[in-house]
């Protein structure tokens, strides 16, 4: 048994922040079977069960989960009971289970909070795959192996059970159904999330991802799951979804109103942080895998397709904004003055939008320099559009307003192509891609993803093992 407190565990595992946060994440790899001959390699899977005053449900839950894993899971596993400051007999029940089953351990916290419990246990676990589920076992356990299999194989970084997938089978009341779907609709509309179910208590994560991701997650309660998933998705990590069979627990301890309020506060906090670029999501960037087809090809810029789409969207909105401003300014000034003012305002907005949305530059570093370079690009666009207007005035003394707009649209299209090329090659050049790729390759070849990997056999195979195979 392990009894721990927020100040630190009595049997510490690897520290959460042991790896350098400035290094890229290693490429995902299939977890290898233990070939080191060690008598006690760390378990591949650590399933955490957060509990608070669950003296009645804890024992049947743990015994059922243990029996299922013993029958069906092909790797070594651990079940960790994370006691969130229970005041009933839950600690005694957990201690009895740990004494009777070697795969069960306990972890005691003196403060409540599901997120706090998961952060503490996952931070000190030596398992390469970490999972959690609710003590009521509302989710059918047959989904557990499909949940963790993509993480073991190296295909995905996180995995979640989804009650809202088409093939899921769910039994719950209309009130909870409405709240769940409304919450996920809020996430999709406000944070542009793509995962379908943020709050299902059935998730897993790779250990090296948890060590890098969890320090960025601030929430310690029910919003912990959502914040973790949003940050992972925005950083480009792969999230695997598993349809589940799920039966609502009528004795749930969740307070819906207070939880909903806290979740909405969390959505606002995360949305604001993402908008201002306050989160160092580049620390979560994954390199491509070991497949030669995934490596960079000389002369082919990476991310070009995504940047083109983003630039076109920003450009279309900027053009509409520019035309609106020009029409507004034209009522009080001549065509040249109206064009210059409208183009100046829209250029500043366009540079800011492309900086954040198209080229992924976050934070305030070099923001002033980027705007200055953007104004140079603006000057080129001004010369093109102003020259077009001058040519139109020379051709026809008093052109109609519709003709002016048509000429300006054509001139802006020509300026847009040049603007993208200048933005990509001069204003926002990707100086990190090559270095990051080389660092990732070096880390992949020389350093295991986890301090315990070398001893346990779950890291990259040694040269001797590769030659033997």
C-alpha positions in Angstrom: 0.0 0.0 0.0 1.1 3.6 -0.7 -0.4 6.4 1.4 0.5 9.8 0.0 -0.3 13.4 0.7 -0.3 16.6 -1.5 3.2 17.4 -0.1 4.7 14.3 -1.7 4.5 10.6 -1.9 6.3 8.3 0.5 7.3 6.1 -2.5 8.0 8.7 -5.2 7.9 7.8 -8.8 9.5 9.8 -11.6 9.0 13.5 -11.2 6.5 15.1 -13.5 8.8 17.8 -14.7 11.9 15.7 -15.0 12.2 16.2 -18.8 13.3 19.5 -20.3 10.0 21.3 -21.3 11.9 23.0 -24.2 12.7 19.7 -25.8 10.2 18.3 -28.4 8.2 15.2 -27.5 9.7 12.1 -28.8 8.1 10.3 -31.7 5.3 7.8 -30.6 6.5 4.2 -30.5 4.9 0.9 -29.8 5.6 -0.1 -26.2 7.9 -3.1 -26.2 7.5 -6.3 -24.1 10.0 -6.5 -21.3 13.1 -8.3 -22.5 15.5 -7.1 -19.8 14.9 -10.0 -17.5 13.8 -7.7 -14.7 11.7 -9.4 -12.0 9.6 -6.4 -11.4 9.2 -4.2 -14.5 6.7 -1.3 -14.1 3.2 -2.2 -15.2 2.3 -1.0 -18.7 -1.1 0.3 -17.5 -2.0 2.3 -14.3 -5.8 2.7 -13.9 -6.7 5.4 -11.3 -10.0 5.4 -9.5 -10.7 8.8 -7.8 -13.0 8.3 -4.8 -14.6 10.4 -2.1 -16.6 8.7 0.6 -17.2 5.5 -1.4 -16.9 2.9 1.3 -19.9 1.0 -0.2 -19.0 1.0 -3.9 -15.2 0.9 -3.8 -14.7 -2.8 -3.1 -17.1 -4.3 -5.7 -15.7 -1.8 -8.2 -12.0 -2.7 -7.6 -12.7 -6.4 -7.6 -14.7 -6.3 -10.8 -12.0 -4.2 -12.5 -9.2 -6.4 -11.2 -11.0 -9.5 -12.4 -11.6 -8.1 -15.8 -8.0 -7.0 -16.3 -6.6 -10.3 -15.0 -8.7 -12.2 -17.6 -8.4 -9.9 -20.7 -5.4 -7.5 -20.4 -2.2 -9.0 -22.0 0.2 -6.7 -20.1 1.0 -6.1 -16.4 -1.3 -3.6 -14.8 -1.9 -1.6 -11.6 -5.1 -0.2 -10.0 -4.6 2.9 -7.9 -7.3 4.1 -5.6 -6.9 7.9 -5.3 -8.7 8.8 -2.0 -9.8 12.5 -2.1 -9.8 13.3 1.6 -12.6 10.8 2.4 -14.1 11.0 5.9 -15.8 7.6 6.0 -14.3 4.1 5.9 -13.0 4.5 2.3 -9.3 4.5 3.4 -9.7 1.3 5.4 -11.5 -0.4 2.5 -8.7 0.7 0.1 -6.0 -0.6 2.5 -7.7 -3.9 2.7 -7.9 -4.3 -1.0 -4.3 -3.3 -1.4 -3.3 -5.9 1.2 -5.2 -8.7 -0.6 -4.3 -7.9 -4.2 -0.7 -7.0 -5.2 -1.8 -5.1 -8.3 -3.8 -2.6 -6.1 -2.3 0.5 -4.4 -3.7 3.5 -2.6 -2.9 7.1 -2.7 -4.3 9.5 -0.1 -4.9 13.2 -0.6 -5.9 15.7 2.1 -7.8 17.9 -0.4 -10.8 17.1 -2.6 -10.8 17.4 -6.4 -10.8 14.8 -9.2 -8.3 16.8 -11.2 -6.0 17.2 -8.2 -6.1 13.4 -7.6 -5.3 12.5 -11.2 -2.5 15.1 -11.4 -0.9 13.7 -8.2 -1.2 10.0 -9.1 -0.3 10.3 -12.8 2.7 12.6 -11.8 4.2 9.8 -9.7 3.3 6.8 -11.8 6.1 4.9 -13.6 3.6 3.3 -16.1 3.9 4.3 -19.7 0.1 4.3 -20.1 -2.1 6.1 -17.6 -5.9 5.8 -17.4 -8.8 6.6 -15.0 -12.4 5.6 -14.6 -15.2 6.5 -12.2 -15.9 4.3 -9.2 -19.4 3.6 -10.3 -18.1 1.8 -13.4 -20.9 3.3 -15.5 -18.8 2.5 -18.6 -18.7 -1.1 -19.9 -15.3 -2.5 -19.2 -15.1 -4.1 -22.6 -14.1 -0.7 -23.9 -11.0 -0.5 -21.7 -8.6 -2.5 -24.0 -9.8 -0.6 -27.1 -9.2 2.6 -25.1 -5.5 1.9 -24.3 -4.6 -0.1 -27.3 -3.9 3.0 -29.6 -1.6 4.4 -26.8 0.3 1.1 -26.4 0.7 0.8 -30.2 2.0 4.4 -30.5 -0.8 5.5 -32.7 -2.3 8.1 -30.4 -1.4 10.4 -27.5 -4.7 10.4 -25.6 -7.8 8.3 -25.7 -11.3 9.1 -24.4 -14.6 7.2 -24.1 -17.4 8.9 -25.9 -21.1 8.5 -25.0 -22.1 10.8 -27.9 -20.6 8.7 -30.7 -23.2 7.2 -33.1 -22.5 3.6 -32.1 -22.5 4.3 -28.3 -25.3 2.8 -26.3 -26.3 5.1 -23.3 -28.9 4.8 -20.7 -29.6 8.0 -18.8 -32.3 10.5 -18.0 -33.2 13.4 -20.3 -31.8 16.0 -17.9 -28.3 14.6 -18.0 -28.5 14.0 -21.7 -29.5 17.6 -22.3 -26.7 19.0 -20.1 -24.1 16.8 -21.6 -25.0 17.7 -25.2 -25.4 21.4 -24.3 -21.9 21.5 -22.7 -20.2 19.8 -25.7 -22.0 22.2 -28.0 -20.6 25.2 -26.0 -17.1 23.7 -26.3 -17.4 23.3 -30.0 -18.8 26.8 -30.6 -16.5 28.7 -28.2 -13.3 26.7 -28.4 -13.7 25.0 -31.8 -13.1 21.5 -30.2 -13.5 18.4 -32.4 -13.7 15.7 -29.7 -17.2 14.6 -28.9 -17.4 14.0 -25.2 -15.3 15.9 -22.7 -16.7 14.7 -19.4 -17.0 10.9 -19.8 -15.1 9.4 -16.8 -13.1 7.0 -19.0 -9.8 8.4 -20.4 -6.2 7.4 -20.9 -2.9 9.2 -21.8 0.6 8.2 -22.6 3.1 8.8 -19.7 5.5 11.1 -21.6 2.6 13.2 -22.8 1.2 13.5 -19.2 4.6 14.7 -17.9 4.6 17.5 -20.5 0.8 18.4 -20.5 -0.3 18.2 -16.9 1.8 21.2 -15.6 -0.2 23.4 -18.1 -3.6 22.2 -16.7 -4.7 24.6 -13.9 -8.1 23.1 -12.9 -8.2 20.7 -10.0 -11.9 19.7 -10.2 -14.3 18.5 -12.9 -13.0 20.8 -15.6 -9.7 19.1 -15.5 -10.6 16.7 -18.3 -11.9 19.4 -20.6 -8.8 21.6 -20.1 -6.5 18.7 -20.7 -8.2 17.7 -23.9 -8.5 21.3 -25.3 -4.8 21.9 -24.8 -3.8 18.6 -26.3 -6.0 19.2 -29.3 -4.7 22.7 -29.9 -1.2 21.4 -29.7 -1.8 18.9 -32.4 -1.7 15.8 -30.3 -3.8 12.8 -31.5 -6.9 12.0 -29.5 -8.5 8.6 -30.1 -12.3 8.2 -29.3 -13.9 4.9 -28.3 -17.7 4.5 -28.5 -18.8 3.1 -25.1 -21.8 1.5 -23.5 -22.7 3.6 -20.5 -25.4 3.4 -17.8 -26.1 6.5 -15.7 -25.5 6.1 -11.9 -28.6 7.5 -10.1 -26.5 7.9 -6.9 -24.0 10.3 -8.6 -22.4 12.8 -6.2 -21.9 15.5 -8.9 -23.6 18.8 -8.2 -24.8 19.8 -11.6 -25.4 23.5 -11.1 -22.1 24.3 -9.4 -20.2 22.0 -11.8 -21.7 23.8 -14.8 -20.8 27.2 -13.4 -17.2 26.1 -12.8 -17.0 24.6 -16.3 -18.2 27.8 -17.9 -15.6 29.8 -16.0 -13.0 27.3 -17.2 -14.1 27.7 -20.8 -13.8 31.5 -20.5 -10.3 31.2 -18.9 -9.0 28.8 -21.5 -10.5 30.7 -24.4 -8.9 34.0 -23.2 -5.5 32.3 -22.8 -5.7 30.8 -26.3 -6.7 34.1 -27.8 -3.7 36.0 -26.4 -1.3 33.1 -27.0 -0.4 32.7 -23.3 0.0 28.9 -23.4 3.3 27.4 -24.6 1.6 24.8 -26.7 4.8 24.3 -28.8 6.2 22.3 -26.0 3.7 19.6 -26.9 4.6 19.4 -30.5 5.2 15.9 -31.8 7.8 15.1 -34.5 6.8 12.8 -37.4 7.3 9.1 -36.9 10.1 6.8 -38.1 8.5 6.0 -41.4 10.8 7.5 -44.1 7.7 8.8 -45.9 7.0 11.1 -42.9 10.3 12.9 -43.1 10.7 16.2 -44.7 11.3 16.3 -48.4 13.9 18.8 -49.7 12.3 21.7 -51.4 8.7 21.1 -50.2 7.7 23.5 -47.4 5.7 21.9 -44.6 2.4 23.2 -43.5 1.8 25.0 -46.8 -1.7 23.6 -47.4 -2.9 24.6 -43.9 -1.3 28.1 -44.2 -2.9 28.6 -47.6 -6.3 27.8 -46.2 -5.9 30.0 -43.2 -4.5 32.9 -45.3 -7.4 32.7 -47.8 -9.9 32.7 -44.9 -8.2 35.7 -43.3 -7.8 37.4 -46.7 -11.5 37.0 -47.6 -12.6 38.5 -44.3 -10.0 41.3 -44.6 -11.2 42.1 -48.1 -14.8 42.5 -46.8 -13.5 44.6 -43.9 -11.5 46.7 -46.3 -14.4 47.3 -48.7 -16.6 48.2 -45.8 -14.1 50.7 -44.5 -13.5 52.1 -48.0 -17.2 52.7 -48.5 -17.4 54.4 -45.2 -14.4 56.6 -45.7 -15.4 57.4 -49.3 -18.4 59.4 -48.0 -16.1 61.9 -46.3 -12.9 61.8 -48.5 -11.6 61.3 -52.0 -10.9 57.9 -53.4 -7.1 58.0 -52.8 -7.5 59.0 -49.1 -10.3 56.6 -48.5 -8.3 53.8 -50.1 -5.2 54.6 -48.0 -7.0 54.8 -44.7 -9.1 51.6 -45.3 -6.0 49.7 -46.4 -4.0 50.8 -43.4 -6.6 49.8 -40.9 -7.3 46.5 -42.6 -3.6 45.8 -43.0 -2.9 46.0 -39.3 -5.9 43.7 -38.6 -4.8 41.3 -41.4 -1.2 41.1 -40.1 -2.4 40.3 -36.5 -4.9 37.7 -37.7 -2.4 36.0 -40.0 0.3 36.1 -37.3 -1.9 34.1 -34.9 -4.2 32.0 -37.1 -2.2 31.3 -40.2 1.4 31.1 -39.1 0.8 30.1 -35.5 2.9 32.8 -33.9 1.8 33.2 -30.2 2.8 35.7 -27.5 4.1 39.2 -27.9 7.7 38.4 -29.0 8.5 40.3 -32.2 4.9 41.5 -32.5 6.0 45.1 -33.2 8.5 44.0 -35.7 5.9 41.8 -37.5 3.6 44.8 -37.7 6.3 47.0 -39.1 7.1 44.3 -41.7 3.4 44.0 -42.4 3.2 47.8 -43.0 5.9 47.3 -45.7 3.8 44.7 -47.3 0.9 47.2 -46.9 2.9 49.7 -48.8 3.3 47.4 -51.7 -0.5 46.7 -51.7 -1.1 50.4 -51.5 1.1 51.0 -54.5 -0.8 48.3 -56.5 -4.3 49.5 -55.5 -3.5 53.2 -55.8 -1.8 52.7 -59.2 -5.0 50.8 -60.3 -7.2 53.7 -59.2 -4.9 56.2 -60.9 -5.0 54.2 -64.1 -8.8 54.1 -63.9 -9.1 57.8 -63.3 -6.8 58.5 -66.3 -8.9 56.2 -68.5 -12.3 57.6 -67.5 -12.5 61.0 -65.8 -15.3 60.2 -63.3 -15.7 56.4 -62.9 -18.8 54.9 -61.1 -18.4 53.6 -57.6 -19.1 50.0 -58.7 -16.3 50.3 -61.2 -13.9 51.5 -58.6 -14.8 48.6 -56.3 -14.3 46.1 -59.2 -10.9 47.5 -60.0 -9.9 47.4 -56.3 -11.0 43.8 -56.0 -8.8 42.8 -58.9 -5.9 44.8 -57.6 -6.3 43.2 -54.2 -6.3 39.7 -55.6 -2.9 40.4 -57.2 -1.6 42.0 -54.0 -2.9 39.0 -52.0 -0.6 36.5 -53.8 2.4 38.7 -53.3 1.4 39.3 -49.6 1.3 35.6 -48.9 4.7 35.0 -50.4 6.2 37.9 -48.4 4.5 36.8 -45.2 5.7 33.2 -45.5 9.3 34.0 -46.6 10.0 37.3 -44.8 7.6 38.3 -42.1 6.8 34.9 -40.5 9.5 32.4 -41.7 9.5 29.0 -40.1 12.9 29.0 -38.4 12.1 26.3 -36.0 11.1 23.4 -38.3 14.5 22.2 -39.2 16.0 22.5 -35.7 13.0 20.8 -34.2 13.2 17.9 -36.6 16.9 17.5 -35.9 16.4 17.7 -32.2 13.5 15.2 -32.3 15.6 12.8 -34.4 18.5 13.1 -32.0 16.3 12.5 -29.0 14.6 9.6 -30.7 17.9 7.9 -31.4 19.8 8.5 -28.1 17.3 9.1 -25.3 14.3 7.0 -24.1 11.0 8.8 -23.6 10.9 7.9 -19.9 13.6 7.4 -17.2 12.1 3.9 -16.5 12.0 2.9 -20.2 15.5 1.6 -20.4 15.1 -0.6 -17.4 11.6 -1.8 -18.3 12.1 -2.4 -22.0 9.3 0.0 -23.0 11.6 2.5 -24.6 13.4 2.3 -28.0 15.1 -1.1 -28.5 18.8 -1.2 -28.0 21.2 -1.8 -30.9 21.8 -5.3 -29.7 18.1 -6.1 -29.5 17.6 -4.6 -33.0 20.4 -6.7 -34.4 19.1 -9.8 -32.7 15.7 -9.3 -34.3 
